[in-house]
């Protein structure tokens, strides 16, 4: 699965968690154009890092959560994974970045 599709899937899940059922609701709540939401959800456009950071802030999530591959989503859906996620969220930004880099290396090694 490529990065655009991973982002689309994770964005869809994040919108569902926020009970944003339509693209219009999502666009209004996130302060972006509906076409941007549509393009992201359909994997048609890439997103700039600044925009991704604004989206993650509006969704009360982390950028890396929106880019996390589905294989790792399964781990986070388990109770221990949720506890791990909460622990990661409490880390400093520098430490969260280090954890993200480790996750990327582990994911790459497992491919």
Secondary structure, DSSP 8 states (H G I E B T S, - for coil): --HHHHHHHHHHHHHHHTT--SHHHHHHHHTS-HHHHHHHHTT-S---HHHHHHHHHHTTS-HHHHT--HHHHHHHHSHHHHHHHHHHHTS-HHHHHHHHHHHHHHHHHH-
